């Protein structure tokens, strides 16, 4: 049984930093794409936007809105996933979710990530940035 358990998040002032974690267990595919999504207040699940991805070769990609500020990493293959978020802005306020799917990450990058392609999700963690 695949499980993704998230931790981290919270409230911070503009310019601050937070780190999210996502412990993955039970995922057995040798090729995979791990991702962070976020769902802004008032948005539906289908409107979750991709933030960052990392694949089985540890190749990373970022949405334009977070490039240079956020960093995705993994402790080891298919283990704990992290999202280091620096220089946070109020527009980063959202519920953040980790997700994983078999095979490659979409080549177009997180700005075009289809959340419905990911079958396994964490429970979500709130990030609130005040100005």
N, CA, C and O atoms as a GROMACS GRO file, in nm:
protein
  524
    1UNK      N    1   0.085  -0.119   0.000
    1UNK     CA    2   0.000   0.000   0.000
    1UNK      C    3   0.089   0.125   0.000
    1UNK      O    4   0.176   0.141   0.085
    2UNK      N    5   0.064   0.210  -0.096
    2UNK     CA    6   0.143   0.333  -0.108
    2UNK      C    7   0.089   0.436  -0.009
    2UNK      O    8  -0.032   0.459  -0.001
    3UNK      N    9   0.181   0.497   0.065
    3UNK     CA   10   0.141   0.603   0.159
    3UNK      C   11   0.236   0.721   0.145
    3UNK      O   12   0.357   0.704   0.131
    4UNK      N   13   0.179   0.840   0.148
    4UNK     CA   14   0.256   0.963   0.148
    4UNK      C   15   0.210   1.043   0.270
    4UNK      O   16   0.093   1.080   0.279
    5UNK      N   17   0.300   1.068   0.362
    5UNK     CA   18   0.266   1.137   0.485
    5UNK      C   19   0.346   1.267   0.492
    5UNK      O   20   0.468   1.266   0.496
    6UNK      N   21   0.274   1.377   0.494
    6UNK     CA   22   0.336   1.508   0.491
    6UNK      C   23   0.356   1.566   0.630
    6UNK      O   24   0.285   1.533   0.725
    7UNK      N   25   0.456   1.654   0.640
    7UNK     CA   26   0.480   1.730   0.762
    7UNK      C   27   0.543   1.863   0.722
    7UNK      O   28   0.587   1.882   0.609
    8UNK      N   29   0.546   1.954   0.817
    8UNK     CA   30   0.599   2.086   0.790
    8UNK      C   31   0.487   2.184   0.760
    8UNK      O   32   0.370   2.157   0.789
    9UNK      N   33   0.523   2.295   0.703
    9UNK     CA   34   0.426   2.399   0.674
    9UNK      C   35   0.403   2.489   0.793
    9UNK      O   36   0.477   2.482   0.891
   10UNK      N   37   0.300   2.574   0.786
   10UNK     CA   38   0.269   2.666   0.893
   10UNK      C   39   0.253   2.808   0.842
   10UNK      O   40   0.224   2.830   0.724
   11UNK      N   41   0.272   2.902   0.932
   11UNK     CA   42   0.256   3.043   0.899
   11UNK      C   43   0.388   3.116   0.910
   11UNK      O   44   0.468   3.089   0.999
   12UNK      N   45   0.410   3.208   0.818
   12UNK     CA   46   0.535   3.282   0.815
   12UNK      C   47   0.508   3.420   0.754
   12UNK      O   48   0.412   3.438   0.680
   13UNK      N   49   0.594   3.514   0.785
   13UNK     CA   50   0.581   3.645   0.725
   13UNK      C   51   0.648   3.648   0.589
   13UNK      O   52   0.733   3.564   0.557
   14UNK      N   53   0.609   3.745   0.510
   14UNK     CA   54   0.666   3.762   0.377
   14UNK      C   55   0.818   3.771   0.385
   14UNK      O   56   0.874   3.843   0.468
   15UNK      N   57   0.884   3.695   0.297
   15UNK     CA   58   1.029   3.690   0.297
   15UNK      C   59   1.086   3.574   0.377
   15UNK      O   60   1.206   3.548   0.370
   16UNK      N   61   1.003   3.506   0.452
   16UNK     CA   62   1.046   3.396   0.535
   16UNK      C   63   1.062   3.266   0.459
   16UNK      O   64   1.043   3.260   0.337
   17UNK      N   65   1.096   3.161   0.533
   17UNK     CA   66   1.122   3.030   0.474
   17UNK      C   67   1.046   2.921   0.549
   17UNK      O   68   1.020   2.933   0.669
   18UNK      N   69   1.012   2.817   0.477
   18UNK     CA   70   0.952   2.697   0.535
   18UNK      C   71   1.003   2.575   0.459
   18UNK      O   72   1.046   2.585   0.344
   19UNK      N   73   0.997   2.461   0.526
   19UNK     CA   74   1.035   2.336   0.461
   19UNK      C   75   0.925   2.234   0.480
   19UNK      O   76   0.878   2.210   0.592
   20UNK      N   77   0.885   2.174   0.370
   20UNK     CA   78   0.785   2.069   0.372
   20UNK      C   79   0.852   1.934   0.352
   20UNK      O   80   0.951   1.922   0.279
   21UNK      N   81   0.797   1.832   0.417
   21UNK     CA   82   0.847   1.695   0.401
   21UNK      C   83   0.733   1.603   0.361
   21UNK      O   84   0.617   1.629   0.392
   22UNK      N   85   0.768   1.496   0.292
   22UNK     CA   86   0.669   1.399   0.248
   22UNK      C   87   0.735   1.262   0.251
   22UNK      O   88   0.819   1.232   0.166
   23UNK      N   89   0.698   1.181   0.347
   23UNK     CA   90   0.757   1.047   0.359
   23UNK      C   91   0.678   0.950   0.273
   23UNK      O   92   0.557   0.934   0.289
   24UNK      N   93   0.748   0.885   0.182
   24UNK     CA   94   0.685   0.794   0.087
   24UNK      C   95   0.718   0.651   0.126
   24UNK      O   96   0.833   0.618   0.156
   25UNK      N   97   0.617   0.565   0.126
   25UNK     CA   98   0.639   0.423   0.152
   25UNK      C   99   0.551   0.340   0.062
   25UNK      O  100   0.443   0.383   0.021
   26UNK      N  101   0.597   0.220   0.031
   26UNK     CA  102   0.518   0.126  -0.046
   26UNK      C  103   0.517   0.148  -0.196
   26UNK      O  104   0.447   0.076  -0.267
   27UNK      N  105   0.591   0.244  -0.247
   27UNK     CA  106   0.593   0.272  -0.391
   27UNK      C  107   0.706   0.191  -0.453
   27UNK      O  108   0.823   0.210  -0.419
   28UNK      N  109   0.672   0.100  -0.544
   28UNK     CA  110   0.771   0.003  -0.591
   28UNK      C  111   0.821   0.025  -0.733
   28UNK      O  112   0.912  -0.046  -0.776
   29UNK      N  113   0.765   0.119  -0.806
   29UNK     CA  114   0.811   0.140  -0.943
   29UNK      C  115   0.955   0.192  -0.943
   29UNK      O  116   0.993   0.272  -0.858
   30UNK      N  117   1.035   0.145  -1.037
   30UNK     CA  118   1.174   0.187  -1.044
   30UNK      C  119   1.189   0.322  -1.114
   30UNK      O  120   1.287   0.392  -1.091
   31UNK      N  121   1.095   0.357  -1.198
   31UNK     CA  122   1.095   0.490  -1.260
   31UNK      C  123   0.972   0.565  -1.209
   31UNK      O  124   0.864   0.508  -1.195
   32UNK      N  125   0.991   0.692  -1.181
   32UNK     CA  126   0.881   0.765  -1.116
   32UNK      C  127   0.900   0.915  -1.131
   32UNK      O  128   1.006   0.964  -1.168
   33UNK      N  129   0.794   0.985  -1.100
   33UNK     CA  130   0.795   1.130  -1.092
   33UNK      C  131   0.732   1.169  -0.960
   33UNK      O  132   0.618   1.130  -0.931
   34UNK      N  133   0.803   1.244  -0.880
   34UNK     CA  134   0.749   1.298  -0.756
   34UNK      C  135   0.726   1.448  -0.774
   34UNK      O  136   0.803   1.515  -0.842
   35UNK      N  137   0.621   1.497  -0.715
   35UNK     CA  138   0.585   1.636  -0.739
   35UNK      C  139   0.526   1.702  -0.615
   35UNK      O  140   0.473   1.636  -0.526
   36UNK      N  141   0.537   1.832  -0.614
   36UNK     CA  142   0.463   1.915  -0.520
   36UNK      C  143   0.362   1.996  -0.599
   36UNK      O  144   0.393   2.056  -0.702
   37UNK      N  145   0.241   1.997  -0.547
   37UNK     CA  146   0.134   2.078  -0.602
   37UNK      C  147   0.088   2.174  -0.492
   37UNK      O  148   0.120   2.156  -0.375
   38UNK      N  149   0.012   2.276  -0.533
   38UNK     CA  150  -0.054   2.361  -0.435
   38UNK      C  151  -0.193   2.400  -0.484
   38UNK      O  152  -0.220   2.413  -0.603
   39UNK      N  153  -0.279   2.416  -0.386
   39UNK     CA  154  -0.417   2.452  -0.414
   39UNK      C  155  -0.448   2.580  -0.338
   39UNK      O  156  -0.456   2.581  -0.215
   40UNK      N  157  -0.464   2.686  -0.412
   40UNK     CA  158  -0.488   2.816  -0.350
   40UNK      C  159  -0.628   2.822  -0.290
   40UNK      O  160  -0.716   2.746  -0.329
   41UNK      N  161  -0.649   2.911  -0.194
   41UNK     CA  162  -0.782   2.925  -0.133
   41UNK      C  163  -0.889   2.953  -0.237
   41UNK      O  164  -0.871   3.037  -0.325
   42UNK      N  165  -1.000   2.883  -0.227
   42UNK     CA  166  -1.111   2.903  -0.318
   42UNK      C  167  -1.101   2.823  -0.447
   42UNK      O  168  -1.195   2.823  -0.526
   43UNK      N  169  -0.990   2.757  -0.469
   43UNK     CA  170  -0.972   2.677  -0.590
   43UNK      C  171  -1.018   2.534  -0.566
   43UNK      O  172  -1.015   2.484  -0.453
   44UNK      N  173  -1.060   2.470  -0.673
   44UNK     CA  174  -1.103   2.332  -0.665
   44UNK      C  175  -0.983   2.238  -0.679
   44UNK      O  176  -0.875   2.280  -0.722
   45UNK      N  177  -1.004   2.112  -0.643
   45UNK     CA  178  -0.898   2.011  -0.653
   45UNK      C  179  -0.840   2.005  -0.794
   45UNK      O  180  -0.719   1.991  -0.812
   46UNK      N  181  -0.927   2.017  -0.894
   46UNK     CA  182  -0.882   2.009  -1.033
   46UNK      C  183  -0.794   2.127  -1.073
   46UNK      O  184  -0.728   2.124  -1.176
   47UNK      N  185  -0.795   2.231  -0.989
   47UNK     CA  186  -0.718   2.350  -1.019
   47UNK      C  187  -0.585   2.354  -0.945
   47UNK      O  188  -0.518   2.457  -0.940
   48UNK      N  189  -0.548   2.242  -0.888
   48UNK     CA  190  -0.416   2.238  -0.823
   48UNK      C  191  -0.309   2.267  -0.926
   48UNK      O  192  -0.314   2.217  -1.038
   49UNK      N  193  -0.212   2.348  -0.888
   49UNK     CA  194  -0.106   2.382  -0.982
   49UNK      C  195   0.025   2.314  -0.942
   49UNK      O  196   0.057   2.301  -0.824
   50UNK      N  197   0.097   2.273  -1.042
   50UNK     CA  198   0.226   2.211  -1.017
   50UNK      C  199   0.327   2.313  -0.971
   50UNK      O  200   0.332   2.426  -1.021
   51UNK      N  201   0.408   2.274  -0.874
   51UNK     CA  202   0.510   2.362  -0.818
   51UNK      C  203   0.649   2.316  -0.859
   51UNK      O  204   0.730   2.395  -0.908
   52UNK      N  205   0.677   2.188  -0.839
   52UNK     CA  206   0.810   2.134  -0.869
   52UNK      C  207   0.800   1.984  -0.887
   52UNK      O  208   0.712   1.918  -0.831
   53UNK      N  209   0.893   1.929  -0.966
   53UNK     CA  210   0.901   1.784  -0.986
   53UNK      C  211   1.044   1.738  -0.972
   53UNK      O  212   1.139   1.813  -0.992
   54UNK      N  213   1.058   1.610  -0.936
   54UNK     CA  214   1.188   1.544  -0.933
   54UNK      C  215   1.167   1.401  -0.979
   54UNK      O  216   1.070   1.336  -0.940
   55UNK      N  217   1.258   1.352  -1.062
   55UNK     CA  218   1.239   1.217  -1.115
   55UNK      C  219   1.343   1.120  -1.060
   55UNK      O  220   1.420   1.153  -0.969
   56UNK      N  221   1.343   0.997  -1.116
   56UNK     CA  222   1.430   0.891  -1.065
   56UNK      C  223   1.577   0.915  -1.093
   56UNK      O  224   1.663   0.846  -1.039
   57UNK      N  225   1.606   1.013  -1.179
   57UNK     CA  226   1.744   1.055  -1.200
   57UNK      C  227   1.775   1.182  -1.120
   57UNK      O  228   1.880   1.244  -1.139
   58UNK      N  229   1.684   1.219  -1.032
   58UNK     CA  230   1.699   1.340  -0.951
   58UNK      C  231   1.702   1.467  -1.036
   58UNK      O  232   1.757   1.569  -0.994
   59UNK      N  233   1.643   1.460  -1.153
   59UNK     CA  234   1.630   1.581  -1.235
   59UNK      C  235   1.511   1.661  -1.182
   59UNK      O  236   1.405   1.606  -1.154
   60UNK      N  237   1.532   1.789  -1.169
   60UNK     CA  238   1.429   1.875  -1.110
   60UNK      C  239   1.377   1.977  -1.211
   60UNK      O  240   1.448   2.018  -1.303
   61UNK      N  241   1.252   2.016  -1.191
   61UNK     CA  242   1.191   2.122  -1.272
   61UNK      C  243   1.102   2.204  -1.180
   61UNK      O  244   1.049   2.153  -1.081
   62UNK      N  245   1.086   2.331  -1.215
   62UNK     CA  246   1.010   2.422  -1.130
   62UNK      C  247   0.911   2.505  -1.212
   62UNK      O  248   0.934   2.536  -1.328
   63UNK      N  249   0.802   2.539  -1.147
   63UNK     CA  250   0.710   2.635  -1.207
   63UNK      C  251   0.778   2.771  -1.211
   63UNK      O  252   0.860   2.801  -1.124
   64UNK      N  253   0.745   2.851  -1.308
   64UNK     CA  254   0.809   2.982  -1.322
   64UNK      C  255   0.789   3.069  -1.198
   64UNK      O  256   0.875   3.149  -1.163
   65UNK      N  257   0.676   3.052  -1.134
   65UNK     CA  258   0.644   3.137  -1.020
   65UNK      C  259   0.731   3.110  -0.897
   65UNK      O  260   0.739   3.194  -0.807
   66UNK      N  261   0.797   2.995  -0.893
   66UNK     CA  262   0.879   2.961  -0.774
   66UNK      C  263   1.026   2.941  -0.807
   66UNK      O  264   1.107   2.918  -0.718
   67UNK      N  265   1.060   2.950  -0.935
   67UNK     CA  266   1.197   2.925  -0.977
   67UNK      C  267   1.292   3.022  -0.906
   67UNK      O  268   1.267   3.143  -0.903
   68UNK      N  269   1.400   2.967  -0.850
   68UNK     CA  270   1.496   3.049  -0.779
   68UNK      C  271   1.463   3.070  -0.632
   68UNK      O  272   1.546   3.119  -0.556
   69UNK      N  273   1.342   3.033  -0.592
   69UNK     CA  274   1.302   3.049  -0.452
   69UNK      C  275   1.277   2.916  -0.383
   69UNK      O  276   1.305   2.902  -0.263
   70UNK      N  277   1.226   2.819  -0.456
   70UNK     CA  278   1.194   2.688  -0.399
   70UNK      C  279   1.295   2.585  -0.449
   70UNK      O  280   1.353   2.600  -0.556
   71UNK      N  281   1.315   2.480  -0.368
   71UNK     CA  282   1.404   2.371  -0.408
   71UNK      C  283   1.341   2.239  -0.367
   71UNK      O  284   1.306   2.218  -0.250
   72UNK      N  285   1.328   2.150  -0.464
   72UNK     CA  286   1.277   2.016  -0.439
   72UNK      C  287   1.394   1.920  -0.428
   72UNK      O  288   1.492   1.932  -0.502
   73UNK      N  289   1.384   1.825  -0.336
   73UNK     CA  290   1.491   1.726  -0.320
   73UNK      C  291   1.431   1.600  -0.259
   73UNK      O  292   1.317   1.601  -0.211
   74UNK      N  293   1.508   1.494  -0.261
   74UNK     CA  294   1.465   1.370  -0.197
   74UNK      C  295   1.582   1.314  -0.118
   74UNK      O  296   1.697   1.326  -0.158
   75UNK      N  297   1.550   1.252  -0.007
   75UNK     CA  298   1.654   1.199   0.081
   75UNK      C  299   1.728   1.087   0.012
   75UNK      O  300   1.851   1.081   0.017
   76UNK      N  301   1.656   0.999  -0.053
   76UNK     CA  302   1.711   0.893  -0.138
   76UNK      C  303   1.597   0.850  -0.229
   76UNK      O  304   1.484   0.897  -0.213
   77UNK      N  305   1.626   0.763  -0.323
   77UNK     CA  306   1.524   0.727  -0.421
   77UNK      C  307   1.397   0.676  -0.356
   77UNK      O  308   1.400   0.584  -0.274
   78UNK      N  309   1.287   0.736  -0.392
   78UNK     CA  310   1.153   0.696  -0.347
   78UNK      C  311   1.135   0.704  -0.197
   78UNK      O  312   1.048   0.637  -0.142
   79UNK      N  313   1.216   0.786  -0.129
   79UNK     CA  314   1.200   0.797   0.015
   79UNK      C  315   1.136   0.932   0.048
   79UNK      O  316   1.034   0.967  -0.010
   80UNK      N  317   1.195   1.006   0.138
   80UNK     CA  318   1.135   1.131   0.181
   80UNK      C  319   1.162   1.241   0.079
   80UNK      O  320   1.274   1.263   0.035
   81UNK      N  321   1.054   1.309   0.045
   81UNK     CA  322   1.058   1.420  -0.049
   81UNK      C  323   1.052   1.550   0.031
   81UNK      O  324   0.982   1.559   0.131
   82UNK      N  325   1.128   1.651  -0.016
   82UNK     CA  326   1.131   1.780   0.054
   82UNK      C  327   1.097   1.893  -0.042
   82UNK      O  328   1.116   1.882  -0.164
   83UNK      N  329   1.048   2.000   0.013
   83UNK     CA  330   1.033   2.125  -0.060
   83UNK      C  331   1.081   2.238   0.031
   83UNK      O  332   1.014   2.273   0.128
   84UNK      N  333   1.197   2.293  -0.002
   84UNK     CA  334   1.248   2.408   0.071
   84UNK      C  335   1.195   2.533   0.004
   84UNK      O  336   1.218   2.554  -0.115
   85UNK      N  337   1.126   2.615   0.079
   85UNK     CA  338   1.062   2.735   0.024
   85UNK      C  339   1.124   2.858   0.089
   85UNK      O  340   1.113   2.878   0.210
   86UNK      N  341   1.188   2.938   0.008
   86UNK     CA  342   1.253   3.061   0.056
   86UNK      C  343   1.186   3.182  -0.005
   86UNK      O  344   1.114   3.172  -0.104
   87UNK      N  345   1.211   3.296   0.054
   87UNK     CA  346   1.156   3.423   0.006
   87UNK      C  347   1.007   3.409  -0.023
   87UNK      O  348   0.959   3.446  -0.130
   88UNK      N  349   0.936   3.357   0.073
   88UNK     CA  350   0.792   3.333   0.055
   88UNK      C  351   0.716   3.464   0.043
   88UNK      O  352   0.748   3.563   0.108
   89UNK      N  353   0.613   3.461  -0.040
   89UNK     CA  354   0.529   3.576  -0.065
   89UNK      C  355   0.384   3.540  -0.034
   89UNK      O  356   0.348   3.423  -0.034
   90UNK      N  357   0.300   3.640  -0.009
   90UNK     CA  358   0.158   3.610   0.021
   90UNK      C  359   0.091   3.526  -0.086
   90UNK      O  360   0.002   3.446  -0.055
   91UNK      N  361   0.131   3.542  -0.211
   91UNK     CA  362   0.069   3.463  -0.318
   91UNK      C  363   0.109   3.316  -0.314
   91UNK      O  364   0.054   3.235  -0.388
   92UNK      N  365   0.204   3.281  -0.228
   92UNK     CA  366   0.239   3.141  -0.208
   92UNK      C  367   0.145   3.071  -0.110
   92UNK      O  368   0.153   2.950  -0.092
   93UNK      N  369   0.058   3.147  -0.048
   93UNK     CA  370  -0.038   3.089   0.046
   93UNK      C  371  -0.127   2.987  -0.024
   93UNK      O  372  -0.193   3.018  -0.123
   94UNK      N  373  -0.128   2.866   0.029
   94UNK     CA  374  -0.204   2.757  -0.033
   94UNK      C  375  -0.192   2.632   0.053
   94UNK      O  376  -0.113   2.626   0.147
   95UNK      N  377  -0.272   2.534   0.018
   95UNK     CA  378  -0.252   2.399   0.071
   95UNK      C  379  -0.156   2.329  -0.024
   95UNK      O  380  -0.178   2.326  -0.145
   96UNK      N  381  -0.049   2.273   0.032
   96UNK     CA  382   0.052   2.208  -0.049
   96UNK      C  383   0.039   2.056  -0.037
   96UNK      O  384   0.019   2.002   0.071
   97UNK      N  385   0.051   1.990  -0.152
   97UNK     CA  386   0.037   1.845  -0.158
   97UNK      C  387   0.158   1.784  -0.227
   97UNK      O  388   0.207   1.839  -0.326
   98UNK      N  389   0.205   1.671  -0.177
   98UNK     CA  390   0.302   1.592  -0.251
   98UNK      C  391   0.227   1.481  -0.324
   98UNK      O  392   0.118   1.440  -0.284
   99UNK      N  393   0.287   1.436  -0.432
   99UNK     CA  394   0.224   1.333  -0.514
   99UNK      C  395   0.331   1.254  -0.587
   99UNK      O  396   0.442   1.303  -0.608
  100UNK      N  397   0.298   1.132  -0.627
  100UNK     CA  398   0.392   1.049  -0.700
  100UNK      C  399   0.318   0.968  -0.805
  100UNK      O  400   0.202   0.929  -0.785
  101UNK      N  401   0.384   0.943  -0.916
  101UNK     CA  402   0.328   0.859  -1.021
  101UNK      C  403   0.439   0.777  -1.082
  101UNK      O  404   0.556   0.816  -1.074
  102UNK      N  405   0.406   0.666  -1.145
  102UNK     CA  406   0.509   0.588  -1.216
  102UNK      C  407   0.556   0.661  -1.341
  102UNK      O  408   0.487   0.748  -1.394
  103UNK      N  409   0.675   0.623  -1.387
  103UNK     CA  410   0.732   0.667  -1.514
  103UNK      C  411   0.777   0.813  -1.508
  103UNK      O  412   0.790   0.871  -1.401
  104UNK      N  413   0.799   0.871  -1.626
  104UNK     CA  414   0.867   0.999  -1.634
  104UNK      C  415   0.780   1.115  -1.590
  104UNK      O  416   0.657   1.108  -1.589
  105UNK      N  417   0.849   1.224  -1.552
  105UNK     CA  418   0.780   1.350  -1.531
  105UNK      C  419   0.748   1.411  -1.667
  105UNK      O  420   0.825   1.395  -1.762
  106UNK      N  421   0.638   1.480  -1.677
  106UNK     CA  422   0.605   1.546  -1.804
  106UNK      C  423   0.714   1.644  -1.845
  106UNK      O  424   0.764   1.720  -1.762
  107UNK      N  425   0.750   1.640  -1.971
  107UNK     CA  426   0.864   1.719  -2.018
  107UNK      C  427   0.836   1.868  -2.021
  107UNK      O  428   0.930   1.948  -2.021
  108UNK      N  429   0.711   1.908  -2.024
  108UNK     CA  430   0.679   2.050  -2.033
  108UNK      C  431   0.698   2.122  -1.900
  108UNK      O  432   0.699   2.245  -1.896
  109UNK      N  433   0.712   2.046  -1.792
  109UNK     CA  434   0.740   2.109  -1.664
  109UNK      C  435   0.618   2.132  -1.578
  109UNK      O  436   0.506   2.112  -1.624
  110UNK      N  437   0.639   2.175  -1.455
  110UNK     CA  438   0.530   2.187  -1.358
  110UNK      C  439   0.420   2.284  -1.396
  110UNK      O  440   0.306   2.269  -1.352
  111UNK      N  441   0.451   2.385  -1.478
  111UNK     CA  442   0.347   2.480  -1.517
  111UNK      C  443   0.237   2.413  -1.599
  111UNK      O  444   0.127   2.467  -1.613
  112UNK      N  445   0.267   2.296  -1.652
  112UNK     CA  446   0.169   2.226  -1.735
  112UNK      C  447   0.136   2.089  -1.676
  112UNK      O  448   0.091   2.000  -1.748
  113UNK      N  449   0.158   2.074  -1.547
  113UNK     CA  450   0.138   1.945  -1.481
  113UNK      C  451  -0.010   1.914  -1.466
  113UNK      O  452  -0.089   1.999  -1.425
  114UNK      N  453  -0.045   1.793  -1.500
  114UNK     CA  454  -0.183   1.746  -1.489
  114UNK      C  455  -0.197   1.668  -1.359
  114UNK      O  456  -0.144   1.558  -1.346
  115UNK      N  457  -0.268   1.724  -1.264
  115UNK     CA  458  -0.281   1.658  -1.134
  115UNK      C  459  -0.352   1.524  -1.144
  115UNK      O  460  -0.330   1.436  -1.061
  116UNK      N  461  -0.436   1.507  -1.244
  116UNK     CA  462  -0.510   1.380  -1.256
  116UNK      C  463  -0.420   1.265  -1.298
  116UNK      O  464  -0.461   1.149  -1.288
  117UNK      N  465  -0.298   1.295  -1.343
  117UNK     CA  466  -0.205   1.189  -1.381
  117UNK      C  467  -0.137   1.126  -1.260
  117UNK      O  468  -0.072   1.022  -1.272
  118UNK      N  469  -0.153   1.187  -1.144
  118UNK     CA  470  -0.089   1.139  -1.022
  118UNK      C  471  -0.191   1.063  -0.938
  118UNK      O  472  -0.296   1.116  -0.902
  119UNK      N  473  -0.157   0.937  -0.908
  119UNK     CA  474  -0.253   0.853  -0.837
  119UNK      C  475  -0.235   0.847  -0.688
  119UNK      O  476  -0.323   0.800  -0.616
  120UNK      N  477  -0.120   0.895  -0.641
  120UNK     CA  478  -0.091   0.884  -0.497
  120UNK      C  479  -0.061   1.023  -0.443
  120UNK      O  480   0.020   1.097  -0.499
  121UNK      N  481  -0.127   1.056  -0.332
  121UNK     CA  482  -0.119   1.191  -0.277
  121UNK      C  483  -0.098   1.190  -0.126
  121UNK      O  484  -0.142   1.100  -0.055
  122UNK      N  485  -0.028   1.295  -0.081
  122UNK     CA  486  -0.021   1.320   0.062
  122UNK      C  487  -0.149   1.387   0.109
  122UNK      O  488  -0.237   1.421   0.030
  123UNK      N  489  -0.158   1.405   0.239
  123UNK     CA  490  -0.281   1.457   0.298
  123UNK      C  491  -0.292   1.609   0.288
  123UNK      O  492  -0.398   1.666   0.315
  124UNK      N  493  -0.185   1.675   0.250
  124UNK     CA  494  -0.186   1.820   0.237
  124UNK      C  495  -0.139   1.887   0.364
  124UNK      O  496  -0.160   1.837   0.475
  125UNK      N  497  -0.075   2.002   0.346
  125UNK     CA  498  -0.031   2.082   0.459
  125UNK      C  499  -0.046   2.230   0.422
  125UNK      O  500  -0.013   2.271   0.310
  126UNK      N  501  -0.094   2.309   0.516
  126UNK     CA  502  -0.123   2.449   0.490
  126UNK      C  503   0.002   2.535   0.504
  126UNK      O  504   0.079   2.521   0.599
  127UNK      N  505   0.021   2.623   0.407
  127UNK     CA  506   0.125   2.725   0.413
  127UNK      C  507   0.056   2.861   0.402
  127UNK      O  508  -0.016   2.888   0.306
  128UNK      N  509   0.079   2.945   0.501
  128UNK     CA  510   0.018   3.077   0.502
  128UNK      C  511   0.128   3.182   0.516
  128UNK      O  512   0.208   3.177   0.609
  129UNK      N  513   0.131   3.276   0.422
  129UNK     CA  514   0.231   3.381   0.421
  129UNK      C  515   0.161   3.515   0.437
  129UNK      O  516   0.076   3.552   0.356
  130UNK      N  517   0.197   3.588   0.541
  130UNK     CA  518   0.135   3.717   0.567
  130UNK      C  519   0.229   3.829   0.524
  130UNK      O  520   0.351   3.816   0.529
  131UNK      N  521   0.169   3.939   0.482
  131UNK     CA  522   0.249   4.051   0.433
  131UNK      C  523   0.290   4.143   0.546
  131UNK      O  524   0.358   4.243   0.523
   0.00000   0.00000   0.00000
